[in-house]
Amino acid sequence: MKSFVAILGLASMVSLAACDSKQENKVENAYENQADALDNQAANMEAMADNLSGNAENAAENAADALENKADATREAGEAAAEAVEKKQH
């Protein structure tokens, strides 16, 4: 499911990239890279949780969920920052 969402997101970014400025793309890509790093940390945390049990497993899963939420928020912030750049240029 995550790979489908990633592919869908990548496809939409590619389609939008054609009408974005270089500066706008640069800003959005910086946020996207940061969000991808957070997603990777979440995946690592989930893998670690699979090897734990009880409260430790729950804590690791909660930490992974928090990282995924932070990644989502980072992507949203990147989109907002890119829009701000676009508005500034027009």
Secondary structure, DSSP 8 states (H G I E B T S, - for coil): -HHHHHHHHHHHHHHHHTTS-HHHHHHHHHHHHHHHHHHHHHHHHHHHHHT--HHHHHHHHHHHHHHHHHHHHHHHHHHHHHHHHHHHH-
